[in-house]
Amino acid sequence: MAMRVELTGHQVEISPGLRNLVDRKLTKVTRVLNDAGMSVAVVVKKERVRNVVELTVHARGERFLHAVGKADTWQTAMT
């Protein structure tokens, strides 16, 4: 069962490259959670000088994992 991914951009256009980066990084999360992961919501936004990625994973048993990454590049923020 594949996780459902919702990708939202605030003040950012979701380019195919950014979507590919998010999908590539989420494969690691999917592998760790096995079948426990049900859905993930990713919000990418641009602050003054930083890129921000907020990730919320909904896992079985009504468990939620939330992470925020801030960095100069999307690659580093997503890591």
C-alpha positions in Angstrom: 0.0 0.0 0.0 1.5 3.3 -1.1 1.3 6.4 1.1 -0.9 9.2 -0.1 1.2 12.4 -0.4 -0.2 15.9 -0.3 2.3 18.6 -1.4 1.4 22.3 -0.8 3.5 25.4 -1.6 3.2 28.7 0.2 4.7 31.5 -1.8 6.4 28.8 -3.8 5.5 27.2 -7.2 5.8 23.4 -7.0 8.1 22.6 -9.9 8.6 19.1 -11.2 12.1 19.1 -9.8 10.9 20.0 -6.3 8.2 17.4 -6.5 10.8 14.8 -7.5 13.0 15.8 -4.6 10.1 15.3 -2.1 9.2 12.0 -3.6 12.8 10.8 -3.5 13.3 11.8 0.1 9.9 10.2 1.1 11.0 6.8 -0.2 13.3 6.6 2.8 10.5 7.4 5.2 8.3 4.9 3.5 10.9 2.2 3.8 11.4 2.9 7.6 7.6 2.9 8.3 6.9 -0.2 6.2 3.1 -0.4 6.0 2.5 1.7 9.0 2.5 5.0 7.1 -0.9 6.0 5.7 -0.5 9.6 4.5 2.0 12.5 4.5 1.4 16.2 4.2 4.3 18.3 3.0 4.3 22.1 3.0 7.1 23.9 1.4 7.4 27.7 1.9 9.9 30.4 1.3 10.9 32.7 4.1 13.1 35.8 3.6 16.4 33.9 3.2 15.5 30.3 3.9 13.5 27.5 2.5 11.2 25.7 4.9 9.8 22.2 4.6 7.2 21.0 7.1 6.4 17.3 7.0 3.5 15.6 8.9 3.2 11.8 8.6 0.0 10.0 9.7 0.7 6.5 10.7 -1.6 3.6 11.8 -2.9 3.8 15.3 -3.6 7.6 15.0 0.1 8.4 15.4 1.5 11.5 13.9 5.1 12.5 13.2 6.0 16.1 12.5 9.2 17.6 11.3 10.4 21.0 10.2 13.5 21.7 8.2 15.0 25.1 7.4 18.0 25.7 5.2 19.3 27.7 2.3 18.5 24.9 -0.3 15.5 22.7 -0.8 17.8 19.6 -0.7 19.2 20.5 2.8 15.8 21.6 4.2 14.2 18.3 3.0 16.9 16.2 4.6 
